[in-house]
Amino acid sequence: MNARDANLVLQEAVNLSHHVYFLPTDAKERAAIAQSFARALDDVPLEAGLEAVRAFYRAEKGRAISVADILELLPASASVSDAGNVTELRLAAERQAVQS
């Protein structure tokens, strides 16, 4: 995810929640926030991030979303990190072994 994508994810959170009241209108402040989110979510595809925000606000009523929430709620197919792919492959192999 780049800063532009992160800005879209943040805007989706603003649109869906009264807990995230606003994003700054000041371009420098907004860019700084988007860049921070982009660094934290650098291996997350835009659509997966948006889907995670939507999933969070379908269930959460008491707080604003965090980077950790987004990462936790990513669709299984969205993992693009090597560690995530290795874990997914291992879990799939274990499921297959149990079913056999």
KOLGU-4560 file (N, C-alpha, C; in nm, 3 decimals, padded with zeros to 5 digits):
<recs>
<n_xx: 00.084 n_yy: -00.117 n_zz: 00.000 ca_xx: 00.000 ca_yy: 00.000 ca_zz: 00.000 c_xx: 00.089 c_yy: 00.124 c_zz: 00.000 mol: A seq: 1 type: MET>
<n_xx: 00.055 n_yy: 00.216 n_zz: -00.083 ca_xx: 00.128 ca_yy: 00.342 ca_zz: -00.085 c_xx: 00.047 c_yy: 00.448 c_zz: -00.010 mol: A seq: 2 type: ASN>
<n_xx: 00.099 n_yy: 00.569 n_zz: -00.002 ca_xx: 00.032 ca_yy: 00.675 ca_zz: 00.075 c_xx: -00.105 c_yy: 00.710 c_zz: 00.016 mol: A seq: 3 type: ALA>
<n_xx: -00.117 n_yy: 00.708 n_zz: -00.114 ca_xx: -00.247 ca_yy: 00.736 ca_zz: -00.177 c_xx: -00.349 c_yy: 00.630 c_zz: -00.136 mol: A seq: 4 type: ARG>
<n_xx: -00.310 n_yy: 00.503 n_zz: -00.141 ca_xx: -00.398 ca_yy: 00.394 ca_zz: -00.100 c_xx: -00.435 c_yy: 00.405 c_zz: 00.048 mol: A seq: 5 type: ASP>
<n_xx: -00.335 n_yy: 00.436 n_zz: 00.131 ca_xx: -00.360 ca_yy: 00.451 ca_zz: 00.274 c_xx: -00.460 c_yy: 00.563 c_zz: 00.300 mol: A seq: 6 type: ALA>
<n_xx: -00.449 n_yy: 00.670 n_zz: 00.225 ca_xx: -00.545 ca_yy: 00.780 ca_zz: 00.238 c_xx: -00.686 c_yy: 00.733 c_zz: 00.206 mol: A seq: 7 type: ASN>
<n_xx: -00.700 n_yy: 00.649 n_zz: 00.105 ca_xx: -00.832 ca_yy: 00.594 ca_zz: 00.071 c_xx: -00.886 c_yy: 00.505 c_zz: 00.181 mol: A seq: 8 type: LEU>
<n_xx: -00.799 n_yy: 00.425 n_zz: 00.242 ca_xx: -00.840 ca_yy: 00.339 ca_zz: 00.352 c_xx: -00.884 c_yy: 00.423 c_zz: 00.472 mol: A seq: 9 type: VAL>
<n_xx: -00.807 n_yy: 00.525 n_zz: 00.503 ca_xx: -00.844 ca_yy: 00.615 ca_zz: 00.613 c_xx: -00.976 c_yy: 00.686 c_zz: 00.585 mol: A seq: 10 type: LEU>
<n_xx: -00.996 n_yy: 00.729 n_zz: 00.463 ca_xx: -01.121 ca_yy: 00.796 ca_zz: 00.428 c_xx: -01.239 c_yy: 00.701 c_zz: 00.441 mol: A seq: 11 type: GLN>
<n_xx: -01.219 n_yy: 00.574 n_zz: 00.406 ca_xx: -01.325 ca_yy: 00.474 ca_zz: 00.423 c_xx: -01.362 c_yy: 00.462 c_zz: 00.570 mol: A seq: 12 type: GLU>
<n_xx: -01.262 n_yy: 00.462 n_zz: 00.658 ca_xx: -01.288 ca_yy: 00.456 ca_zz: 00.802 c_xx: -01.366 c_yy: 00.578 c_zz: 00.848 mol: A seq: 13 type: ALA>
<n_xx: -01.329 n_yy: 00.695 n_zz: 00.799 ca_xx: -01.401 ca_yy: 00.818 ca_zz: 00.834 c_xx: -01.547 c_yy: 00.808 c_zz: 00.787 mol: A seq: 14 type: VAL>
<n_xx: -01.566 n_yy: 00.757 n_zz: 00.668 ca_xx: -01.701 ca_yy: 00.747 ca_zz: 00.613 c_xx: -01.789 c_yy: 00.651 c_zz: 00.690 mol: A seq: 15 type: ASN>
<n_xx: -01.730 n_yy: 00.548 n_zz: 00.750 ca_xx: -01.807 ca_yy: 00.443 ca_zz: 00.815 c_xx: -01.824 c_yy: 00.460 c_zz: 00.966 mol: A seq: 16 type: LEU>
<n_xx: -01.750 n_yy: 00.549 n_zz: 01.026 ca_xx: -01.751 ca_yy: 00.552 ca_zz: 01.172 c_xx: -01.762 c_yy: 00.693 c_zz: 01.229 mol: A seq: 17 type: SER>
<n_xx: -01.835 n_yy: 00.701 n_zz: 01.337 ca_xx: -01.837 ca_yy: 00.827 ca_zz: 01.412 c_xx: -01.718 c_yy: 00.835 c_zz: 01.507 mol: A seq: 18 type: HIS>
<n_xx: -01.640 n_yy: 00.727 n_zz: 01.520 ca_xx: -01.522 ca_yy: 00.726 ca_zz: 01.608 c_xx: -01.402 c_yy: 00.792 c_zz: 01.540 mol: A seq: 19 type: HIS>
<n_xx: -01.399 n_yy: 00.787 n_zz: 01.409 ca_xx: -01.293 ca_yy: 00.855 ca_zz: 01.333 c_xx: -01.359 c_yy: 00.979 c_zz: 01.277 mol: A seq: 20 type: VAL>
<n_xx: -01.348 n_yy: 01.088 n_zz: 01.347 ca_xx: -01.428 ca_yy: 01.205 ca_zz: 01.316 c_xx: -01.386 c_yy: 01.276 c_zz: 01.188 mol: A seq: 21 type: TYR>
<n_xx: -01.257 n_yy: 01.280 n_zz: 01.161 ca_xx: -01.215 ca_yy: 01.354 ca_zz: 01.044 c_xx: -01.071 c_yy: 01.319 c_zz: 01.010 mol: A seq: 22 type: PHE>
<n_xx: -01.035 n_yy: 01.351 n_zz: 00.890 ca_xx: -00.895 ca_yy: 01.355 ca_zz: 00.852 c_xx: -00.864 c_yy: 01.502 c_zz: 00.835 mol: A seq: 23 type: LEU>
<n_xx: -00.746 n_yy: 01.544 n_zz: 00.872 ca_xx: -00.713 ca_yy: 01.687 ca_zz: 00.860 c_xx: -00.732 c_yy: 01.738 c_zz: 00.718 mol: A seq: 24 type: PRO>
<n_xx: -00.775 n_yy: 01.861 n_zz: 00.706 ca_xx: -00.786 ca_yy: 01.921 ca_zz: 00.573 c_xx: -00.651 c_yy: 01.976 c_zz: 00.528 mol: A seq: 25 type: THR>
<n_xx: -00.563 n_yy: 02.000 n_zz: 00.625 ca_xx: -00.429 ca_yy: 02.046 ca_zz: 00.591 c_xx: -00.356 c_yy: 01.936 c_zz: 00.514 mol: A seq: 26 type: ASP>
<n_xx: -00.312 n_yy: 01.967 n_zz: 00.395 ca_xx: -00.251 ca_yy: 01.866 ca_zz: 00.307 c_xx: -00.128 c_yy: 01.802 c_zz: 00.369 mol: A seq: 27 type: ALA>
<n_xx: -00.045 n_yy: 01.878 n_zz: 00.439 ca_xx: 00.077 ca_yy: 01.821 ca_zz: 00.498 c_xx: 00.043 c_yy: 01.724 c_zz: 00.612 mol: A seq: 28 type: LYS>
<n_xx: -00.053 n_yy: 01.761 n_zz: 00.695 ca_xx: -00.094 ca_yy: 01.672 ca_zz: 00.804 c_xx: -00.154 c_yy: 01.543 c_zz: 00.750 mol: A seq: 29 type: GLU>
<n_xx: -00.241 n_yy: 01.558 n_zz: 00.652 ca_xx: -00.307 ca_yy: 01.441 ca_zz: 00.593 c_xx: -00.205 c_yy: 01.351 c_zz: 00.526 mol: A seq: 30 type: ARG>
<n_xx: -00.108 n_yy: 01.409 n_zz: 00.458 ca_xx: -00.003 ca_yy: 01.331 ca_zz: 00.392 c_xx: 00.081 c_yy: 01.257 c_zz: 00.494 mol: A seq: 31 type: ALA>
<n_xx: 00.112 n_yy: 01.321 n_zz: 00.605 ca_xx: 00.193 ca_yy: 01.257 ca_zz: 00.709 c_xx: 00.120 c_yy: 01.136 c_zz: 00.768 mol: A seq: 32 type: ALA>
<n_xx: -00.009 n_yy: 01.151 n_zz: 00.793 ca_xx: -00.088 ca_yy: 01.039 ca_zz: 00.846 c_xx: -00.093 c_yy: 00.927 c_zz: 00.744 mol: A seq: 33 type: ILE>
<n_xx: -00.119 n_yy: 00.959 n_zz: 00.619 ca_xx: -00.127 ca_yy: 00.858 ca_zz: 00.514 c_xx: 00.008 c_yy: 00.786 c_zz: 00.497 mol: A seq: 34 type: ALA>
<n_xx: 00.117 n_yy: 00.861 n_zz: 00.504 ca_xx: 00.249 ca_yy: 00.799 ca_zz: 00.491 c_xx: 00.277 c_yy: 00.704 c_zz: 00.607 mol: A seq: 35 type: GLN>
<n_xx: 00.236 n_yy: 00.740 n_zz: 00.727 ca_xx: 00.256 ca_yy: 00.651 ca_zz: 00.842 c_xx: 00.177 c_yy: 00.521 c_zz: 00.824 mol: A seq: 36 type: SER>
<n_xx: 00.052 n_yy: 00.534 n_zz: 00.783 ca_xx: -00.028 ca_yy: 00.414 ca_zz: 00.759 c_xx: 00.032 c_yy: 00.331 c_zz: 00.645 mol: A seq: 37 type: PHE>
<n_xx: 00.078 n_yy: 00.397 n_zz: 00.542 ca_xx: 00.137 ca_yy: 00.326 ca_zz: 00.428 c_xx: 00.260 c_yy: 00.246 c_zz: 00.471 mol: A seq: 38 type: ALA>
<n_xx: 00.343 n_yy: 00.304 n_zz: 00.556 ca_xx: 00.461 ca_yy: 00.231 ca_zz: 00.604 c_xx: 00.420 c_yy: 00.108 c_zz: 00.686 mol: A seq: 39 type: ARG>
<n_xx: 00.317 n_yy: 00.124 n_zz: 00.766 ca_xx: 00.272 ca_yy: 00.013 ca_zz: 00.851 c_xx: 00.198 c_yy: -00.094 c_zz: 00.771 mol: A seq: 40 type: ALA>
<n_xx: 00.140 n_yy: -00.055 n_zz: 00.659 ca_xx: 00.060 ca_yy: -00.148 ca_zz: 00.577 c_xx: 00.123 c_yy: -00.167 c_zz: 00.439 mol: A seq: 41 type: LEU>
<n_xx: 00.255 n_yy: -00.160 n_zz: 00.433 ca_xx: 00.323 ca_yy: -00.159 ca_zz: 00.304 c_xx: 00.300 c_yy: -00.283 c_zz: 00.219 mol: A seq: 42 type: ASP>
<n_xx: 00.269 n_yy: -00.398 n_zz: 00.281 ca_xx: 00.249 ca_yy: -00.520 ca_zz: 00.202 c_xx: 00.101 c_yy: -00.556 c_zz: 00.188 mol: A seq: 43 type: ASP>
<n_xx: 00.012 n_yy: -00.462 n_zz: 00.217 ca_xx: -00.132 ca_yy: -00.486 ca_zz: 00.210 c_xx: -00.188 c_yy: -00.423 c_zz: 00.083 mol: A seq: 44 type: VAL>
<n_xx: -00.255 n_yy: -00.500 n_zz: -00.001 ca_xx: -00.318 ca_yy: -00.443 ca_zz: -00.120 c_xx: -00.434 c_yy: -00.350 c_zz: -00.081 mol: A seq: 45 type: PRO>
<n_xx: -00.458 n_yy: -00.249 n_zz: -00.160 ca_xx: -00.563 ca_yy: -00.152 ca_zz: -00.132 c_xx: -00.698 c_yy: -00.218 c_zz: -00.105 mol: A seq: 46 type: LEU>
<n_xx: -00.744 n_yy: -00.300 n_zz: -00.195 ca_xx: -00.878 ca_yy: -00.358 ca_zz: -00.180 c_xx: -00.889 c_yy: -00.441 c_zz: -00.053 mol: A seq: 47 type: GLU>
<n_xx: -00.782 n_yy: -00.511 n_zz: -00.016 ca_xx: -00.783 ca_yy: -00.588 ca_zz: 00.108 c_xx: -00.793 c_yy: -00.496 c_zz: 00.230 mol: A seq: 48 type: ALA>
<n_xx: -00.723 n_yy: -00.384 n_zz: 00.225 ca_xx: -00.732 ca_yy: -00.286 ca_zz: 00.334 c_xx: -00.872 c_yy: -00.229 c_zz: 00.346 mol: A seq: 49 type: GLY>
<n_xx: -00.931 n_yy: -00.195 n_zz: 00.235 ca_xx: -01.068 ca_yy: -00.143 ca_zz: 00.236 c_xx: -01.165 c_yy: -00.247 c_zz: 00.289 mol: A seq: 50 type: LEU>
<n_xx: -01.149 n_yy: -00.372 n_zz: 00.248 ca_xx: -01.236 ca_yy: -00.479 ca_zz: 00.295 c_xx: -01.221 c_yy: -00.499 c_zz: 00.446 mol: A seq: 51 type: GLU>
<n_xx: -01.098 n_yy: -00.489 n_zz: 00.496 ca_xx: -01.074 ca_yy: -00.504 ca_zz: 00.640 c_xx: -01.144 c_yy: -00.392 c_zz: 00.717 mol: A seq: 52 type: ALA>
<n_xx: -01.138 n_yy: -00.268 n_zz: 00.667 ca_xx: -01.206 ca_yy: -00.156 ca_zz: 00.733 c_xx: -01.356 c_yy: -00.181 c_zz: 00.735 mol: A seq: 53 type: VAL>
<n_xx: -01.411 n_yy: -00.226 n_zz: 00.625 ca_xx: -01.556 ca_yy: -00.252 ca_zz: 00.619 c_xx: -01.595 c_yy: -00.362 c_zz: 00.717 mol: A seq: 54 type: ARG>
<n_xx: -01.515 n_yy: -00.469 n_zz: 00.722 ca_xx: -01.543 ca_yy: -00.580 ca_zz: 00.815 c_xx: -01.538 c_yy: -00.531 c_zz: 00.959 mol: A seq: 55 type: ALA>
<n_xx: -01.439 n_yy: -00.448 n_zz: 00.991 ca_xx: -01.426 ca_yy: -00.396 ca_zz: 01.126 c_xx: -01.550 c_yy: -00.319 c_zz: 01.167 mol: A seq: 56 type: PHE>
<n_xx: -01.597 n_yy: -00.230 n_zz: 01.083 ca_xx: -01.710 ca_yy: -00.146 ca_zz: 01.120 c_xx: -01.844 c_yy: -00.216 c_zz: 01.107 mol: A seq: 57 type: TYR>
<n_xx: -01.848 n_yy: -00.332 n_zz: 01.045 ca_xx: -01.970 ca_yy: -00.412 ca_zz: 01.050 c_xx: -01.988 c_yy: -00.473 c_zz: 01.189 mol: A seq: 58 type: ARG>
<n_xx: -01.877 n_yy: -00.491 n_zz: 01.263 ca_xx: -01.882 ca_yy: -00.558 ca_zz: 01.393 c_xx: -01.853 c_yy: -00.466 c_zz: 01.511 mol: A seq: 59 type: ALA>
<n_xx: -01.772 n_yy: -00.364 n_zz: 01.493 ca_xx: -01.724 ca_yy: -00.280 ca_zz: 01.605 c_xx: -01.816 c_yy: -00.161 c_zz: 01.628 mol: A seq: 60 type: GLU>
<n_xx: -01.846 n_yy: -00.139 n_zz: 01.755 ca_xx: -01.932 ca_yy: -00.026 ca_zz: 01.788 c_xx: -01.865 c_yy: 00.072 c_zz: 01.884 mol: A seq: 61 type: LYS>
<n_xx: -01.751 n_yy: 00.035 n_zz: 01.941 ca_xx: -01.701 ca_yy: 00.116 ca_zz: 02.048 c_xx: -01.570 c_yy: 00.189 c_zz: 02.029 mol: A seq: 62 type: GLY>
<n_xx: -01.505 n_yy: 00.175 n_zz: 01.915 ca_xx: -01.376 ca_yy: 00.242 ca_zz: 01.901 c_xx: -01.338 c_yy: 00.257 c_zz: 01.755 mol: A seq: 63 type: ARG>
<n_xx: -01.233 n_yy: 00.336 n_zz: 01.733 ca_xx: -01.181 ca_yy: 00.359 ca_zz: 01.599 c_xx: -01.088 c_yy: 00.243 c_zz: 01.560 mol: A seq: 64 type: ALA>
<n_xx: -01.071 n_yy: 00.224 n_zz: 01.433 ca_xx: -00.987 ca_yy: 00.117 ca_zz: 01.381 c_xx: -00.839 c_yy: 00.153 c_zz: 01.396 mol: A seq: 65 type: ILE>
<n_xx: -00.755 n_yy: 00.051 n_zz: 01.409 ca_xx: -00.611 ca_yy: 00.069 ca_zz: 01.417 c_xx: -00.543 c_yy: -00.012 c_zz: 01.307 mol: A seq: 66 type: SER>
<n_xx: -00.416 n_yy: 00.011 n_zz: 01.288 ca_xx: -00.339 ca_yy: -00.068 ca_zz: 01.192 c_xx: -00.348 c_yy: -00.216 c_zz: 01.228 mol: A seq: 67 type: VAL>
<n_xx: -00.336 n_yy: -00.247 n_zz: 01.356 ca_xx: -00.343 ca_yy: -00.387 ca_zz: 01.400 c_xx: -00.477 c_yy: -00.450 c_zz: 01.363 mol: A seq: 68 type: ALA>
<n_xx: -00.585 n_yy: -00.374 n_zz: 01.375 ca_xx: -00.717 ca_yy: -00.425 ca_zz: 01.336 c_xx: -00.721 c_yy: -00.458 c_zz: 01.188 mol: A seq: 69 type: ASP>
<n_xx: -00.666 n_yy: -00.370 n_zz: 01.108 ca_xx: -00.665 ca_yy: -00.393 ca_zz: 00.963 c_xx: -00.588 c_yy: -00.520 c_zz: 00.931 mol: A seq: 70 type: ILE>
<n_xx: -00.470 n_yy: -00.535 n_zz: 00.991 ca_xx: -00.389 ca_yy: -00.654 ca_zz: 00.965 c_xx: -00.460 c_yy: -00.781 c_zz: 01.012 mol: A seq: 71 type: LEU>
<n_xx: -00.526 n_yy: -00.773 n_zz: 01.125 ca_xx: -00.596 ca_yy: -00.888 ca_zz: 01.179 c_xx: -00.715 c_yy: -00.930 c_zz: 01.093 mol: A seq: 72 type: GLU>
<n_xx: -00.777 n_yy: -00.835 n_zz: 01.028 ca_xx: -00.899 ca_yy: -00.861 ca_zz: 00.952 c_xx: -00.878 c_yy: -00.881 c_zz: 00.802 mol: A seq: 73 type: LEU>
<n_xx: -00.753 n_yy: -00.887 n_zz: 00.760 ca_xx: -00.727 ca_yy: -00.908 ca_zz: 00.617 c_xx: -00.785 c_yy: -01.040 c_zz: 00.570 mol: A seq: 74 type: LEU>
<n_xx: -00.844 n_yy: -01.043 n_zz: 00.454 ca_xx: -00.888 ca_yy: -01.170 ca_zz: 00.397 c_xx: -00.767 c_yy: -01.264 c_zz: 00.381 mol: A seq: 75 type: PRO>
<n_xx: -00.787 n_yy: -01.392 n_zz: 00.400 ca_xx: -00.677 ca_yy: -01.488 ca_zz: 00.392 c_xx: -00.600 c_yy: -01.477 c_zz: 00.261 mol: A seq: 76 type: ALA>
<n_xx: -00.669 n_yy: -01.447 n_zz: 00.154 ca_xx: -00.604 ca_yy: -01.437 ca_zz: 00.023 c_xx: -00.521 c_yy: -01.311 c_zz: 00.008 mol: A seq: 77 type: SER>
<n_xx: -00.530 n_yy: -01.219 n_zz: 00.104 ca_xx: -00.461 ca_yy: -01.090 ca_zz: 00.091 c_xx: -00.319 c_yy: -01.092 c_zz: 00.142 mol: A seq: 78 type: ALA>
<n_xx: -00.277 n_yy: -01.198 n_zz: 00.207 ca_xx: -00.142 ca_yy: -01.200 ca_zz: 00.262 c_xx: -00.041 c_yy: -01.205 c_zz: 00.149 mol: A seq: 79 type: SER>
<n_xx: 00.044 n_yy: -01.103 n_zz: 00.145 ca_xx: 00.144 ca_yy: -01.099 ca_zz: 00.039 c_xx: 00.285 c_yy: -01.111 c_zz: 00.093 mol: A seq: 80 type: VAL>
<n_xx: 00.297 n_yy: -01.120 n_zz: 00.225 ca_xx: 00.430 ca_yy: -01.135 ca_zz: 00.283 c_xx: 00.473 c_yy: -01.281 c_zz: 00.276 mol: A seq: 81 type: SER>
<n_xx: 00.603 n_yy: -01.305 n_zz: 00.272 ca_xx: 00.652 ca_yy: -01.442 ca_zz: 00.270 c_xx: 00.606 c_yy: -01.518 c_zz: 00.394 mol: A seq: 82 type: ASP>
<n_xx: 00.612 n_yy: -01.455 n_zz: 00.510 ca_xx: 00.571 ca_yy: -01.521 ca_zz: 00.633 c_xx: 00.424 c_yy: -01.560 c_zz: 00.626 mol: A seq: 83 type: ALA>
<n_xx: 00.341 n_yy: -01.471 n_zz: 00.576 ca_xx: 00.199 ca_yy: -01.502 ca_zz: 00.564 c_xx: 00.175 c_yy: -01.616 c_zz: 00.469 mol: A seq: 84 type: GLY>
<n_xx: 00.243 n_yy: -01.617 n_zz: 00.356 ca_xx: 00.225 ca_yy: -01.724 ca_zz: 00.259 c_xx: 00.273 c_yy: -01.856 c_zz: 00.315 mol: A seq: 85 type: ASN>
<n_xx: 00.385 n_yy: -01.858 n_zz: 00.385 ca_xx: 00.436 ca_yy: -01.982 ca_zz: 00.445 c_xx: 00.337 c_yy: -02.033 c_zz: 00.547 mol: A seq: 86 type: VAL>
<n_xx: 00.283 n_yy: -01.945 n_zz: 00.629 ca_xx: 00.186 ca_yy: -01.986 ca_zz: 00.730 c_xx: 00.061 c_yy: -02.041 c_zz: 00.664 mol: A seq: 87 type: THR>
<n_xx: 00.013 n_yy: -01.974 n_zz: 00.561 ca_xx: -00.107 ca_yy: -02.022 ca_zz: 00.491 c_xx: -00.082 c_yy: -02.159 c_zz: 00.429 mol: A seq: 88 type: GLU>
<n_xx: 00.033 n_yy: -02.178 n_zz: 00.369 ca_xx: 00.066 ca_yy: -02.309 ca_zz: 00.310 c_xx: 00.074 c_yy: -02.417 c_zz: 00.416 mol: A seq: 89 type: LEU>
<n_xx: 00.137 n_yy: -02.384 n_zz: 00.531 ca_xx: 00.148 ca_yy: -02.482 ca_zz: 00.639 c_xx: 00.010 c_yy: -02.519 c_zz: 00.693 mol: A seq: 90 type: ARG>
<n_xx: -00.075 n_yy: -02.419 n_zz: 00.713 ca_xx: -00.210 ca_yy: -02.447 ca_zz: 00.764 c_xx: -00.291 c_yy: -02.530 c_zz: 00.665 mol: A seq: 91 type: LEU>
<n_xx: -00.277 n_yy: -02.501 n_zz: 00.537 ca_xx: -00.348 ca_yy: -02.579 ca_zz: 00.436 c_xx: -00.300 c_yy: -02.723 c_zz: 00.436 mol: A seq: 92 type: ALA>
<n_xx: -00.170 n_yy: -02.744 n_zz: 00.450 ca_xx: -00.115 ca_yy: -02.880 ca_zz: 00.456 c_xx: -00.164 c_yy: -02.953 c_zz: 00.580 mol: A seq: 93 type: ALA>
<n_xx: -00.169 n_yy: -02.883 n_zz: 00.693 ca_xx: -00.218 ca_yy: -02.945 ca_zz: 00.816 c_xx: -00.366 c_yy: -02.981 c_zz: 00.805 mol: A seq: 94 type: GLU>
<n_xx: -00.446 n_yy: -02.895 n_zz: 00.745 ca_xx: -00.588 ca_yy: -02.926 ca_zz: 00.727 c_xx: -00.605 c_yy: -03.049 c_zz: 00.638 mol: A seq: 95 type: ARG>
<n_xx: -00.525 n_yy: -03.054 n_zz: 00.533 ca_xx: -00.534 ca_yy: -03.168 ca_zz: 00.442 c_xx: -00.493 c_yy: -03.297 c_zz: 00.512 mol: A seq: 96 type: GLN>
<n_xx: -00.389 n_yy: -03.292 n_zz: 00.596 ca_xx: -00.342 ca_yy: -03.410 ca_zz: 00.669 c_xx: -00.449 c_yy: -03.459 c_zz: 00.767 mol: A seq: 97 type: ALA>
<n_xx: -00.518 n_yy: -03.366 n_zz: 00.831 ca_xx: -00.622 ca_yy: -03.403 ca_zz: 00.927 c_xx: -00.742 c_yy: -03.467 c_zz: 00.854 mol: A seq: 98 type: VAL>
<n_xx: -00.773 n_yy: -03.416 n_zz: 00.739 ca_xx: -00.888 ca_yy: -03.466 ca_zz: 00.663 c_xx: -00.858 c_yy: -03.602 c_zz: 00.600 mol: A seq: 99 type: GLN>
<n_xx: -00.733 n_yy: -03.634 n_zz: 00.578 ca_xx: -00.696 ca_yy: -03.760 ca_zz: 00.512 c_xx: -00.704 c_yy: -03.877 c_zz: 00.605 mol: A seq: 100 type: SER>
</recs>
